[in-house]
Amino acid sequence: MRLPRILWVAILLPLVPLCAPTMAAQAATKRVAQQPGVNIGIDAKAIALIKAMSDRLAAAKSLSFAVRRAFDVVAANGQPVVYMVGSNVVLQRPDKLKVIVPGDGPPSEFYYDGKTMMVLLPDKKLVAVADAPPSLDDMFEAAITKAGLYFPFVDFLAADPNKEITEGLQSAFVIGQSSAVGGTTTDVVALANKNVQAQIWIGAADHLPRLVWLTPTDLAGRQRSVMDFSDWKLDIPTSPTDFTSATSTGARRIEMALPTAALPAKP
């Protein structure tokens, strides 16, 4: 949960509970509410659930999933406006990734084949290509540095998700179980570090993430967001053609650069 990494710089629910609180959840809520500002510590059961999830993801040689992210942006009148972005992801360890974003907003496609990373804007027929490091973790950092590209689900794709998610933890506890998320029974874990508070619904049987709520500890100018994961497939067959696009050959090449590079200089 290495957040401030939890915003995707390149891409710019009804208010009811997603699951009825169990007795354990009610007790945990009451306990926390009665002790405002108190660090409730790190529960070994919560850490064990995160570790089981991380081990399942890290052990997969390849995987695919769909993720839908919703986040709010404050409008000029002060009203939070919610945007949604859907992505379809295919990963092959240690050095291949495809992320297709059909919308909302302009559609985009990202490809990484272990040597280069490519961003394709199919509706505009534009493509940006840059050299990339030979590992996924290093590529994620290079994508941020070179183009401001960040995938909000990156911690779940890292070589060691447990390290990324638990780094700097200040509190962790198990809220309880839910049967209302992801079409299965999930264990619900709350985590917090100095930058963000997170709540993760993890499949009790398959140990896969189903839902993540993220709230920055300082909301001033920052986005709250939720990620809904579905259609998980692990150790799927892949081919080199999955991580490139024939459409890119007819697209006009542009430089891969940070978004701010296109902005006019301030007077």
Order of alpha helices (4+ residues) and beta strands (2+ residues): alpha-alpha-beta-beta-beta-beta-beta-beta-alpha-alpha-beta-beta-beta-beta-beta-beta
